[in-house]
């Protein structure tokens, strides 16, 4: 697999980036924090999504942007693929808006389907990719720092051995599940046997017959008692009717006596109320007289010439409204005056603050003018630097154009020229193939004729060969062979000439592409230079504008100071007017209060007069009511005397006695019937239980037979699952041992390359992936006893060995992904970096098509086949990528 190109839009620190990657070793360099690792994360995100990066989709989208996009073009097993992911961030939660993979034959859509396709295509998921091919920043020691079990799981998963363990565990779970089912079925069967035996020990059918006979006897007895209870109930009801009649008469007598007493009390109470109302009339009259005096006093105080009886509340309220309106007008004028004082004082203060602010802004404008002059000088220096870069690019373009000095085509026609030569070469190859076929046929004919002539007769018919067509045409065929050999030599010479010209055409196409790229770069630098030139003019113009702005601001500050003085004078004038308004306002408030008291007194006098009239009328009405009550009292006394004459106490006592005897019998017979009913219900319930137990016994027998069949069936499954579990375990152990031996060999080959001249002799890897380092004196070391740089390089060697093991052991011909090393030199000194360079070179010689290294180390940069430079703009905080000559130039500057 080879990553060909990656394009980003609003991905993390990248606003817009587009980078092409080639085979061989590519070093991505730049300052720390510039975004180098993010470029590789974008490739990883395109393949597997955000979750393997330990990030959320919200962290993928550039801050302030609504969408992020990543496009990845890669080649796998000779086929080209294009993967596109788009993430939308609406503010609440980021989501995948589009995920599409274009394959040579189909288009896959949806994040889950794309991820599954990539895992199947590369034959590894995200974890396997990281453990095998992607050494992320800070994880260089991941394999060695892992526990033996973790290391074993990582490598087993890479080599698909983890699946065998999964299968073994599933088989184990299946075995345990089957055993559990078997044990439960055995327990169930034993329980069923015990329950059936318990039922069979009891004679359920005999007990059922006894209970049915007992039920018939109880029902006959209940029927007799119910007949007696009905007769007693009739006797009781007749006695209750007589008692009820006498009770109604007694109740009526009691009601009449109570009514007579109530009427007497009501008459007496009403008389007392009339006496109280007489006192109320006297009190109301005295209150009216007192209020007349109060109204007269208030009329004098309010300076109103009117008779106390003739003045109306409405007139007083009208005068009060006039005084209140005047008071409100004065109050409003008073508020306006206070507002004016506050407004003028605030205006004066604001003008003074405005003057101070304008003076400070004038000083800031003068300082900004000086800064702009400095920016103009810096932009002028950048213009000069850009001119130098333009000149360098023009020289590079001219150097590439020299390749066309003696070329058969001009710049721009190289691709068509190469295509024409490819067609010529294909035609020459076809002619060569035809001539070779004719030559082989001619040689075969000559050999056959020579063999016949040498034999003298035909081997099939025995006839002499002299004079036969084959022999007579021998010389002619020899001449034909010579002619075809000459033609073949000529066409091969022509082919060699076309191939040589095609190779030159390939070089011209490359030179033409480089000229186009340099021309594009020149346009970018010219545009940048023009921008800097514009910045020079803009900064100088802005500086002049700032100086003019400072002068204008100073003049406006003087105007603000004068306006503050005027506002303060107007505030003093308003304070004088406020004093006069305060006196008039106090007078009006007093008059309004007096008029309010007068209106209240008039209203109270009217209310007291109404109370006096009402009490008089109420007292007269109560006298009428008492007359009616005396008439009703006479009627009730007459009815009471009539009922007392009808009452017979002896008959009432006989009825009470009869009712008690009947009630006593009913109580006893009811208890007896309840007792018999409970016995009947118990017997019925027992019969129902017995019938159900008989049915349960039959069901238990059937269930026991079925359980015995299930136990027999599950017993056979237990044996089969045990055999399957053992098979997966044995197979995983055998395959792991083979991989351990191969990984140990590959690790020692890599180790010899890195540490061949040091004091370390070899490595040993046991069956549990435990690592031991042997020194040349025979002593052993644990990997974590190495120095920081040696341990880091040791881990890189281990990762490369795992990569090679997977490459040699993978099924089919599908290549592995690029080997990616993100900042592998963090813990390495200069000597170890040189060995890392050797290690990278050895991986390329072993057939790794593409190696991507993130580093700013000069030695790694110098050993690269291609460079990408990542730089972050300090103003926008956005990263961008440069390639080719510009990247090489940036590497030199770094």
C-alpha positions in Angstrom: 0.0 0.0 0.0 1.2 3.6 -0.8 -0.4 6.9 0.3 -0.4 9.1 -2.8 -2.0 12.3 -1.7 -3.9 13.9 1.2 -6.0 17.1 1.1 -7.3 18.8 4.2 -9.9 21.5 4.9 -10.5 22.9 8.4 -8.9 19.8 10.0 -7.5 20.7 13.4 -4.8 23.4 12.8 -5.1 23.2 9.0 -7.4 25.6 7.2 -6.4 24.3 3.7 -3.6 21.9 2.8 -2.8 19.6 -0.1 0.3 17.3 0.0 1.5 14.6 -2.5 3.5 11.6 -1.2 5.8 9.3 -3.3 7.5 6.0 -2.8 10.6 5.7 -0.7 11.5 7.7 2.4 9.5 11.0 3.0 10.5 13.2 5.9 7.9 15.6 7.2 9.8 18.4 9.1 9.0 21.7 10.8 9.2 23.3 14.2 7.6 21.8 17.2 3.8 22.5 17.4 3.6 23.3 13.7 1.2 20.5 12.9 3.4 17.7 11.5 1.7 14.9 13.5 -1.7 16.3 12.6 -0.9 15.6 8.9 -0.4 11.9 9.7 -3.4 11.9 12.0 -5.5 13.1 9.0 -4.4 10.0 7.0 -5.2 7.7 9.9 -8.6 9.5 10.5 -9.5 9.1 6.8 -8.9 5.3 7.1 -10.4 4.5 10.5 -12.3 7.6 11.8 -11.8 9.6 15.0 -12.2 7.0 17.7 -8.8 5.3 17.2 -7.2 8.7 17.6 -8.7 9.0 21.1 -10.4 12.1 20.0 -14.0 13.2 19.4 -15.3 14.6 16.1 -15.6 18.0 17.8 -11.8 18.1 18.2 -11.3 17.3 14.5 -13.0 20.5 13.3 -11.0 23.7 13.3 -12.2 26.1 16.0 -14.6 28.5 14.5 -15.4 26.4 11.4 -18.6 24.5 10.7 -17.2 21.7 8.6 -13.9 19.7 8.2 -13.0 17.6 5.2 -10.2 15.1 4.5 -9.5 13.4 1.2 -7.0 10.5 0.9 -5.8 9.0 -2.3 -3.9 5.7 -2.0 -2.7 2.7 -4.1 -3.2 -0.8 -2.8 -2.1 -4.0 -4.7 -1.9 -1.9 -7.9 -5.4 -0.5 -7.6 -6.2 3.2 -6.9 -8.6 4.3 -4.1 -10.1 7.7 -3.1 -11.5 8.1 0.5 -13.5 11.3 1.5 -14.7 12.2 5.0 -16.7 15.3 5.9 -17.5 16.3 9.5 -20.2 18.9 10.3 -20.1 20.8 13.7 -23.5 22.5 14.3 -22.5 23.8 17.8 -24.2 21.0 19.9 -22.3 17.9 18.6 -20.1 17.2 15.6 -21.3 14.4 13.3 -20.0 12.6 10.1 -21.9 14.3 7.3 -20.3 12.2 4.5 -18.0 9.2 4.3 -17.3 7.8 0.8 -14.7 5.3 -0.5 -14.3 5.1 -4.3 -12.8 1.7 -5.3 -11.8 0.6 -8.8 -15.1 -1.2 -9.1 -17.6 0.3 -6.6 -18.4 3.2 -4.3 -18.8 2.5 -0.6 -20.8 4.9 1.5 -21.3 5.3 5.3 -18.7 5.5 8.1 -19.3 1.9 9.3 -19.3 0.3 5.8 -16.1 2.2 4.8 -14.3 1.3 8.0 -15.3 -2.4 7.6 -14.1 -2.3 3.9 -10.7 -0.7 4.9 -10.2 -3.3 7.7 -10.9 -6.1 5.2 -8.7 -4.5 2.5 -5.7 -3.9 4.7 -6.4 -7.1 6.8 -5.9 -5.1 10.0 -8.1 -2.9 12.2 -7.0 0.5 13.7 -5.3 -1.1 16.8 -3.3 -3.5 14.5 -2.3 -0.6 12.3 -0.9 1.3 15.2 0.9 -1.7 16.7 2.3 -2.7 13.3 2.9 0.2 11.0 2.2 3.5 12.8 4.6 4.4 15.6 2.8 7.5 17.1 4.5 10.3 18.9 5.3 9.3 22.5 4.5 5.6 21.8 8.0 4.5 20.6 8.4 2.3 23.7 4.9 0.9 23.6 5.8 -2.7 22.9 8.7 -3.0 25.3 6.9 -1.2 28.1 3.9 -3.4 27.7 3.5 -6.4 30.0 4.3 -9.8 28.5 0.6 -10.6 28.3 -0.2 -7.2 26.6 2.8 -7.7 24.2 1.6 -11.3 23.5 -2.0 -10.0 22.8 -0.7 -7.2 20.5 1.5 -9.5 18.3 -1.1 -12.4 18.4 -3.8 -10.0 17.1 -1.5 -8.8 14.3 -0.9 -12.3 13.2 -4.6 -13.2 13.5 -3.8 -15.6 16.4 -6.1 -13.6 18.6 -9.0 -15.0 16.6 -7.9 -18.6 17.6 -8.0 -17.5 21.2 -11.4 -16.0 20.6 -12.6 -19.2 19.1 -11.1 -21.2 22.0 -12.8 -18.9 24.5 -16.1 -19.2 22.6 -15.6 -23.0 22.7 -14.9 -22.9 26.4 -17.9 -20.7 27.0 -20.0 -23.1 24.9 -18.6 -26.1 26.9 -19.4 -24.4 30.2 -22.8 -23.4 28.9 -23.5 -27.0 27.9 -22.2 -28.4 31.2 -24.3 -25.9 33.0 -27.4 -26.9 31.0 -26.5 -30.6 31.7 -26.2 -30.0 35.4 -29.4 -28.1 35.5 -31.2 -30.8 33.6 -29.8 -33.5 36.0 -31.0 -31.5 39.0 -34.3 -31.0 37.2 -34.6 -34.8 36.5 -33.8 -35.7 40.2 -36.3 -33.2 41.4 -39.0 -34.6 39.1 -38.3 -38.2 40.3 -38.6 -37.1 43.9 -41.9 -35.2 43.3 -43.4 -38.1 41.3 -42.5 -40.5 44.2 -44.1 -38.1 46.8 -47.4 -38.1 44.8 -47.5 -41.8 44.3 -47.1 -42.5 48.0 -50.5 -40.9 48.6 -53.8 -42.5 47.4 -55.2 -39.3 45.8 -58.2 -41.0 44.2 -59.5 -42.6 47.5 -59.1 -39.3 49.3 -61.1 -37.5 46.5 -64.1 -40.0 47.0 -64.2 -39.3 50.8 -64.2 -35.6 50.3 -67.1 -35.7 47.8 -69.3 -37.8 50.3 -68.6 -35.3 53.1 -69.6 -32.4 50.9 -73.1 -33.9 50.1 -73.8 -34.3 53.9 -72.9 -30.7 54.7 -75.1 -29.3 51.9 -78.2 -31.2 53.3 -77.6 -29.7 56.8 -77.3 -26.2 55.4 -80.6 -26.5 53.6 -82.5 -27.3 56.9 -81.0 -24.4 58.9 -81.8 -21.9 56.1 -85.5 -22.8 56.3 -85.6 -22.1 60.1 -83.7 -18.8 59.6 -86.3 -17.5 57.1 -89.3 -18.1 59.6 -87.4 -16.3 62.5 -86.7 -13.4 60.2 -90.4 -12.9 59.5 -91.2 -12.8 63.2 -88.5 -10.2 63.8 -89.6 -7.9 61.0 -93.3 -7.8 62.4 -92.0 -6.9 65.9 -89.7 -4.2 64.4 -92.7 -2.7 62.5 -94.7 -2.2 65.8 -91.6 -0.8 67.6 -90.9 1.6 64.6 -94.5 3.0 64.7 -94.2 3.8 68.5 -90.7 5.2 67.9 -92.1 7.6 65.2 -94.8 8.9 67.7 -92.2 9.3 70.5 -89.9 11.1 68.1 -92.7 13.5 67.0 -93.5 14.2 70.7 -89.9 15.0 71.4 -89.7 17.2 68.3 -92.8 19.1 69.4 -91.4 19.7 72.9 -88.1 20.9 71.4 -90.0 23.2 68.9 -92.1 24.7 71.8 -88.9 25.4 73.7 -87.2 26.9 70.7 -90.1 29.2 69.9 -90.1 30.5 73.5 -86.4 31.1 73.4 -86.6 32.9 70.0 -89.3 35.2 71.2 -87.2 36.1 74.3 -84.1 36.6 72.1 -85.9 38.8 69.7 -87.1 41.0 72.5 -83.6 41.4 73.8 -82.4 42.3 70.2 -85.1 45.0 70.1 -83.9 46.5 73.3 -80.3 46.5 71.9 -81.4 48.2 68.7 -83.0 51.0 70.9 -79.5 51.6 72.3 -78.0 51.6 68.7 -80.5 54.3 67.6 -79.4 56.5 70.5 -75.6 55.9 69.7 -76.1 56.7 66.0 -77.9 59.9 66.8 -75.0 61.1 69.0 -72.4 60.2 66.3 -74.3 62.2 63.6 -74.2 65.3 65.9 -70.4 64.9 66.5 -69.7 64.6 62.8 -71.7 67.8 62.1 -69.3 69.7 64.4 -66.3 68.1 62.6 -67.5 69.1 59.2 -68.1 72.7 60.3 -64.5 73.0 61.7 -63.0 71.5 58.4 -65.0 74.0 56.3 -63.4 76.8 58.2 -59.9 75.3 57.9 -60.4 74.7 54.1 -61.6 78.4 53.7 -64.9 77.3 52.2 -68.0 79.6 52.7 -70.9 77.0 52.9 -73.4 75.6 55.4 -72.3 72.3 56.9 -75.7 70.7 55.9 -75.6 72.1 52.4 -72.0 71.2 51.3 -71.7 68.1 49.2 -68.8 65.6 49.1 -68.6 66.0 45.3 -67.9 69.7 45.7 -65.1 69.1 48.2 -63.6 66.4 46.0 -63.7 68.8 43.0 -61.8 71.4 45.0 -59.4 68.7 46.2 -58.8 67.6 42.5 -58.0 71.3 41.6 -55.5 71.6 44.4 -54.0 68.1 43.5 -53.6 69.1 39.8 -51.8 72.3 40.8 -49.6 70.2 43.3 -48.8 67.7 40.5 -47.8 70.6 38.1 -45.5 72.1 40.7 -44.2 68.6 41.5 -43.5 68.0 37.8 -41.7 71.3 37.6 -39.8 70.4 40.7 -38.7 67.0 39.1 -37.8 68.7 35.8 -35.6 71.1 37.7 -33.9 68.3 39.6 -33.4 66.4 36.3 -32.0 69.5 34.7 -29.5 69.9 37.6 -28.4 66.2 37.3 -28.3 66.4 33.5 -26.1 69.5 33.4 -23.9 68.1 36.1 -23.6 64.8 34.3 -23.0 66.6 31.0 -20.2 68.5 32.6 -18.6 65.4 34.0 -19.0 63.5 30.7 -17.4 66.4 28.8 -14.5 66.4 31.1 -14.1 62.6 30.8 -14.5 63.0 27.0 -11.7 65.5 26.9 -9.4 63.2 28.8 -10.3 60.2 26.6 -9.7 62.3 23.4 -6.3 63.4 24.7 -5.3 59.7 25.4 -6.6 58.6 22.0 -4.5 61.4 20.4 -1.4 60.0 22.2 -2.3 56.4 21.1 -2.7 57.6 17.5 0.8 59.1 17.6 2.3 55.9 19.0 0.4 53.8 16.4 1.9 56.1 13.6 5.4 55.2 14.9 4.5 51.4 14.9 3.2 51.6 11.3 6.4 53.2 10.2 8.2 50.2 11.7 5.8 47.8 10.0 6.5 49.5 6.7 10.2 49.0 7.1 9.7 45.3 7.9 7.4 44.8 4.9 10.0 46.5 2.6 12.6 44.0 3.9 10.2 41.1 3.1 9.8 42.5 -0.5 13.6 42.3 -0.9 13.6 38.7 0.4 10.8 37.8 -2.0 12.7 39.3 -4.9 15.7 37.1 -4.1 13.5 34.0 -3.9 11.9 34.9 -7.3 15.3 35.1 -8.8 16.3 31.7 -7.3 13.2 30.1 -8.7 13.8 31.7 -12.1 17.3 30.2 -12.1 15.9 26.8 -11.2 13.3 27.1 -14.1 16.0 28.0 -16.5 18.1 25.1 -15.3 15.2 22.7 -16.0 14.5 24.3 -19.4 18.1 23.5 -20.4 17.0 19.8 -20.7 15.0 20.9 -23.8 18.0 22.7 -25.4 18.8 19.7 -27.7 15.4 18.0 -27.3 13.2 17.1 -30.3 10.2 18.9 -28.6 9.6 22.1 -26.8 8.4 22.6 -23.2 4.7 21.7 -23.1 4.9 18.9 -25.8 6.9 16.4 -23.8 3.9 14.3 -22.7 2.5 14.0 -26.2 5.9 13.1 -27.5 6.3 10.4 -24.8 2.9 9.0 -25.6 3.9 8.9 -29.3 7.1 7.0 -28.5 5.1 4.5 -26.3 2.9 3.8 -29.3 6.0 3.4 -31.6 7.6 1.0 -29.0 4.4 -1.1 -28.9 4.4 -1.3 -32.7 8.1 -2.3 -32.8 7.5 -5.0 -30.1 4.6 -6.4 -32.1 6.8 -6.6 -35.2 9.6 -8.2 -33.1 7.2 -10.8 -31.8 5.9 -11.6 -35.3 9.5 -12.0 -36.7 10.5 -14.2 -33.8 7.6 -16.5 -34.5 8.4 -16.6 -38.3 12.1 -17.3 -37.5 11.3 -20.1 -35.1 9.0 -21.7 -37.7 11.7 -21.4 -40.4 14.4 -22.8 -38.2 12.2 -25.8 -37.3 11.6 -26.5 -41.1 15.4 -26.3 -41.8 16.1 -28.7 -38.9 13.4 -31.1 -40.1 14.8 -31.1 -43.7 18.4 -31.6 -42.5 17.3 -34.5 -40.3 15.5 -36.2 -43.3 18.5 -35.7 -45.6 20.8 -37.2 -43.0 18.5 -40.3 -42.5 18.1 -40.8 -46.2 14.5 -42.1 -45.9 11.2 -41.2 -44.3 10.9 -42.8 -40.8 7.2 -43.4 -41.3 6.8 -44.8 -44.9 10.4 -45.9 -45.5 10.6 -44.1 -48.9 13.9 -42.3 -50.0 13.8 -38.5 -49.2 15.8 -37.4 -52.2 13.5 -35.3 -54.5 11.0 -34.7 -51.8 9.7 -31.1 -51.4 11.2 -30.8 -47.9 14.7 -31.6 -49.0 14.5 -29.7 -52.3 13.5 -26.4 -50.5 16.3 -26.7 -47.9 18.5 -24.0 -49.3 15.5 -21.7 -49.9 14.5 -22.1 -46.2 18.1 -21.4 -45.0 18.0 -18.2 -47.0 14.7 -17.4 -45.4 16.2 -18.0 -41.9 19.1 -15.6 -42.7 16.7 -12.9 -43.9 14.5 -13.2 -40.8 17.6 -13.1 -38.5 18.7 -9.9 -40.3 15.1 -8.5 -39.9 15.1 -9.4 -36.2 18.4 -7.7 -35.6 17.2 -4.6 -37.3 13.9 -4.4 -35.4 15.8 -5.0 -32.1 18.1 -2.1 -33.0 15.1 0.0 -33.7 13.5 -1.1 -30.4 16.6 -0.1 -28.5 16.6 3.3 -30.2 12.9 3.8 -29.4 13.5 2.7 -25.7 16.4 5.1 -25.4 14.3 8.0 -26.8 11.4 7.0 -24.5 13.7 7.1 -21.5 14.8 10.6 -22.6 11.1 11.5 -23.0 10.4 10.4 -19.4 13.1 12.7 -18.2 11.7 15.5 -20.3 8.2 14.9 -18.9 9.7 15.1 -15.3 11.5 18.3 -16.2 8.4 19.7 -17.7 6.4 18.9 -14.6 9.1 20.5 -12.5 9.1 23.6 -14.7 5.3 23.9 -14.2 5.6 23.4 -10.5 8.4 26.0 -10.2 6.3 28.4 -12.3 3.4 27.9 -10.0 5.7 28.5 -7.0 7.0 31.7 -8.7 3.5 33.0 -9.1 2.8 32.3 -5.4 6.0 34.1 -4.4 5.3 37.1 -6.8 1.8 37.3 -5.3 3.4 37.2 -1.8 5.9 39.9 -2.8 3.1 42.1 -4.2 1.2 41.7 -1.0 4.3 42.9 1.0 4.7 45.8 -1.4 1.1 46.8 -0.8 1.6 46.4 2.9 4.5 49.0 2.7 2.3 51.6 1.0 -0.7 50.8 3.2 1.4 51.1 6.4 2.9 54.4 5.4 -0.5 55.8 4.4 -1.9 54.6 7.7 0.9 56.3 9.6 0.1 59.7 8.0 -3.6 59.1 8.7 -2.8 58.4 12.4 -0.8 61.6 12.7 -3.7 63.6 11.3 -6.1 61.8 13.6 -4.0 62.7 16.6 -4.2 66.5 15.7 -7.9 66.3 15.2 -8.4 64.4 18.5 -6.5 67.1 20.5 -8.6 69.9 19.0 -11.8 68.0 19.9 -10.5 67.6 23.5 -10.2 71.4 23.9 -13.9 71.8 22.6 -15.0 69.2 25.2 -13.4 71.1 28.1 -15.2 74.4 27.1 -18.6 72.5 26.9 -18.0 71.1 30.4 -17.7 74.7 31.8 -21.0 75.8 30.1 -22.9 72.8 31.5 -21.8 73.5 35.1 -23.1 77.1 34.8 -26.5 75.9 33.7 -26.7 73.5 36.6 -26.2 76.4 39.1 -29.1 78.3 37.5 -31.4 75.2 37.9 -30.5 74.9 41.6 -31.9 78.5 42.2 -35.2 77.6 40.6 -35.5 74.5 42.8 -35.6 76.5 46.0 -38.7 78.5 45.0 -40.6 75.4 43.9 -40.0 73.7 47.2 -42.1 76.3 49.2 -45.1 76.3 46.9 -45.2 72.5 46.8 -45.4 72.3 50.7 -48.5 74.7 50.7 -50.3 72.6 48.1 -49.7 69.3 49.9 -51.2 70.8 53.2 -54.4 72.0 51.3 -54.9 68.6 49.6 -54.7 66.8 53.0 -57.3 69.1 54.6 -59.7 68.6 51.7 -59.2 64.8 52.0 -60.2 65.0 55.7 -63.3 67.0 54.9 -64.5 64.6 52.2 -64.0 61.7 54.7 -66.0 63.5 57.4 -68.9 64.2 55.1 -68.9 60.6 54.0 -68.8 59.3 57.6 -71.8 61.7 58.5 -73.8 60.3 55.6 -73.0 56.7 56.7 -74.0 57.4 60.4 -77.3 58.9 59.3 -78.1 55.8 57.2 -77.2 53.5 60.2 -79.7 55.5 62.4 -82.6 55.0 59.9 -81.7 51.3 59.4 -81.7 50.5 63.2 -85.2 52.1 63.6 -86.6 50.1 60.7 -85.0 46.8 62.0 -86.6 47.3 65.5 -90.1 47.6 64.0 -89.6 44.5 61.9 -88.6 42.4 64.9 -91.9 43.2 66.7 -93.8 41.8 63.7 -91.8 38.6 63.7 -92.5 37.9 67.4 -96.2 38.2 66.8 -96.0 35.4 64.2 -94.0 33.2 66.5 -96.6 33.4 69.4 -99.3 32.1 67.0 -97.1 29.1 66.0 -96.4 28.3 69.7 -100.1 27.9 70.5 -100.6 25.4 67.5 -97.6 23.2 68.6 -98.9 22.9 72.2 -102.3 21.6 71.0 -100.7 18.8 68.8 -98.5 17.7 71.7 -101.5 17.1 73.9 -103.2 14.9 71.2 -100.1 12.5 70.8 -99.7 12.0 74.5 -103.3 10.6 74.6 -102.6 7.9 71.9 -99.4 6.3 73.4 -99.6 2.5 74.7 -96.5 1.4 76.7 -97.6 -2.2 77.4 -97.9 -3.1 73.7 -94.5 -1.6 73.0 -92.8 -3.7 75.6 -94.3 -7.0 74.1 -93.0 -6.0 70.7 -89.5 -5.4 72.1 -89.4 -8.8 73.7 -90.5 -10.7 70.5 -87.9 -8.9 68.4 -85.1 -9.8 70.9 -86.0 -13.5 70.9 -86.1 -13.6 67.0 -82.8 -11.7 66.8 -81.1 -14.1 69.2 -82.1 -17.1 67.2 -81.0 -15.4 63.9 -77.6 -14.7 65.4 -77.2 -18.3 66.5 -78.4 -19.8 63.2 -76.2 -17.4 61.2 -73.1 -18.6 63.1 -74.1 -22.2 62.5 -74.6 -21.6 58.8 -71.3 -19.6 58.6 -69.6 -22.6 60.2 -71.2 -25.0 57.8 -70.4 -22.7 54.9 -66.7 -22.6 55.9 -66.7 -26.4 56.1 -68.3 -26.7 52.7 -65.8 -24.3 51.2 -62.9 -26.1 52.7 -64.1 -29.5 51.4 -64.7 -27.9 47.9 -61.2 -26.4 48.0 -59.7 -29.7 49.0 -61.5 -31.5 46.2 -60.2 -28.9 43.7 -56.6 -29.3 45.1 -56.9 -33.1 44.8 -58.1 -32.9 41.2 -55.2 -30.5 40.4 -52.7 -32.8 42.1 -53.9 -35.8 40.1 -53.5 -33.7 36.9 -50.0 -32.5 38.1 -48.9 -36.1 38.7 -49.6 -37.0 35.1 -47.8 -33.8 33.9 -44.8 -34.6 36.1 -44.5 -38.1 34.7 -44.5 -36.7 31.1 -42.0 -33.9 32.1 -39.7 -36.5 33.8 -39.5 -38.6 30.6 -38.7 -35.5 28.5 -36.0 -34.3 31.0 -34.3 -37.8 30.8 -34.1 -37.4 27.0 -32.6 -33.9 27.3 -30.0 -35.1 29.8 -28.9 -37.9 27.4 -28.6 -35.4 24.5 -26.6 -32.8 26.4 -24.1 -35.4 27.7 -22.9 -36.0 24.1 -22.5 -32.2 23.4 -20.2 -31.8 26.5 -17.7 -34.2 25.0 -17.8 -32.5 21.6 -17.2 -29.0 23.1 -14.3 -30.2 25.1 -12.6 -31.6 22.0 -13.2 -28.4 20.1 -11.7 -26.2 22.9 -8.6 -28.4 23.1 -8.1 -28.2 19.4 -8.1 -24.3 19.2 -5.7 -24.1 22.2 -3.3 -26.6 20.6 -3.4 -24.9 17.2 -2.8 -21.4 18.7 0.2 -22.7 20.7 1.8 -24.3 17.7 1.3 -21.3 15.5 2.6 -18.9 18.2 5.8 -20.9 18.6 6.4 -20.7 14.8 5.9 -17.0 14.9 8.1 -16.6 17.9 11.0 -18.4 16.1 10.5 -16.3 13.0 10.2 -13.0 14.9 13.3 -13.8 16.9 15.2 -14.4 13.6 14.0 -11.1 12.1 14.6 -9.2 15.3 18.2 -10.4 15.5 18.8 -9.5 11.8 17.6 -5.9 12.6 19.5 -5.9 15.9 22.7 -6.9 14.1 22.3 -4.0 11.7 21.8 -1.5 14.6 24.1 -2.9 17.3 26.4 -5.2 15.2 29.6 -3.3 16.4 28.5 -2.7 20.0 28.8 -4.9 23.1 25.5 -6.6 22.4 25.6 -10.1 20.9 22.0 -11.2 20.3 18.4 -11.2 21.4 16.3 -14.1 22.8 12.5 -14.2 22.6 10.7 -16.9 24.5 7.2 -18.4 23.9 5.5 -15.7 26.0 7.3 -12.9 24.1 9.6 -12.1 27.0 12.8 -10.3 25.6 16.3 -10.8 26.8 19.4 -8.9 25.5 22.7 -10.9 25.5 26.0 -9.0 25.8 29.1 -10.3 24.0 30.5 -11.4 27.4 27.5 -13.7 27.9 25.8 -11.5 30.5 22.1 -10.8 30.0 20.1 -7.6 30.3 16.4 -6.8 30.4 15.4 -4.3 27.7 14.4 -1.7 30.3 18.1 -1.8 31.6 19.3 -0.1 28.4 19.8 3.6 28.2 17.0 5.9 27.1 18.4 6.2 23.5 19.3 2.5 23.2 15.8 1.5 24.5 14.1 3.8 22.0 16.2 2.4 19.1 15.7 -1.2 20.4 11.9 -0.6 20.4 12.0 0.8 16.8 14.0 -2.4 15.8 11.3 -4.5 17.5 8.5 -2.7 15.7 10.3 -3.1 12.3 10.8 -6.8 13.0 7.1 -7.2 13.7 6.3 -5.3 10.5 8.6 -7.7 8.5 7.0 -10.7 10.2 3.6 -9.6 9.2 4.8 -8.8 5.7 6.3 -12.3 5.3 3.4 -14.1 7.0 0.4 -12.4 5.5 -1.8 -14.4 3.1 -1.9 -13.5 -0.6 0.0 -10.7 -2.2 -1.6 -7.6 -0.7 1.1 -5.2 0.6 1.3 -3.7 4.0 0.6 0.0 4.7 3.4 2.5 4.8 5.8 2.3 7.8 5.1 5.6 9.7 7.4 6.9 12.4 6.2 10.0 14.3 9.1 11.8 16.0 11.2 8.7 16.6 14.3 10.7 17.6 12.9 12.2 20.8 15.1 10.1 23.0 18.1 9.6 20.6 21.5 11.2 20.6 23.4 11.9 17.4 25.0 8.4 17.3 21.7 6.7 17.7 20.1 8.9 15.0 22.7 7.6 12.5 21.7 4.1 13.4 18.0 5.0 13.0 18.9 6.2 9.5 20.5 2.9 8.7 17.5 1.1 10.1 15.1 3.1 7.8 17.4 2.5 4.8 17.4 -1.3 5.6 13.6 -1.4 5.7 13.5 0.3 2.3 15.9 -2.3 0.9 13.8 -5.1 2.3 10.9 -3.9 0.1 8.9 -1.5 2.2 7.5 0.7 -0.5 6.8 3.8 1.5 8.3 5.1 4.8 6.9 8.3 6.4 9.0 10.0 9.1 8.0 13.0 11.2 11.2 14.7 12.4 13.2 17.9 12.4 16.5 16.1 12.7 19.0 17.2 10.0 20.5 13.7 9.4 17.0 12.2 8.8 16.1 15.2 6.5 19.3 14.7 4.6 18.7 11.0 4.1 15.1 11.5 2.7 14.0 10.9 -0.8 11.4 13.6 -0.5 10.6 16.3 1.9 7.4 18.0 3.2 7.7 21.2 5.3 5.0 22.2 7.8 4.8 25.7 9.1 2.3 27.5 11.3 1.3 31.1 10.7 1.8 33.0 14.0 -1.1 35.5 13.2 -3.8 33.1 12.0 -2.5 30.0 14.0 -3.1 27.9 10.9 -0.6 25.4 9.4 0.3 24.9 5.7 2.5 22.4 3.8 5.1 23.0 1.2 6.9 20.5 -1.1 9.9 20.1 -3.3 12.5 22.9 -3.6 10.6 25.2 -1.2 10.5 22.4 1.4 14.2 21.8 1.0 14.9 25.5 1.4 12.7 25.6 4.6 14.6 22.5 5.9 17.9 24.5 5.4 16.5 27.5 7.3 15.2 25.3 10.1 
